[in-house]
């Protein structure tokens, strides 16, 4: 399965990082670049339950391809969510169901950043995406 352009860019950037500290900085930068969600979208209906931090997610279907937007009150989680969005935006519902979250973060060299609770939270975000995609 081919990767969305943003995912390819993320992989190139993170795999070129010199070490853990540089990847951690990149993670924060990705989070900072995440477009802000409007307060209208930050409602309980869009909140992803199962995350320790607050995460909101909205999605829309354009010509059979899903586009998601998300935000979090935690900077590190914003970075991880931004990288998840890079991986999934533009996918069809079928492709979305095939996304392997641990493998994606492993390829980025960020597995050690995924504590069990963060991993569960990101899985909850991906699960919510799949629910929205029906």
C-alpha angles and dihedrals in degrees: 000000000000119000125238113257092252090053092051089050091049092050093048092048097045096041089052092052112117096226149326097300092053091049090050090053091048089051091056091047091053089050092049091052093053106115111247118251116232118248087248088066095044094082130126092255089064096043116113109228116210094052120109088212122054111265125177123196133188128177139189133190118229118181092332094312124109124229117190132190124192143170138190136194089227118078096212093048089050088058093049091045090049089055091047089052090050088056098047109030111109095022126128119240090259093051090046091057090056096055110123104209100190091047092051094053089042090056089050090052092241101114093112089056089062107087112185091262093050090046090051090048093052090046088053089053092050091046090052089051089053091049091052090047089052 
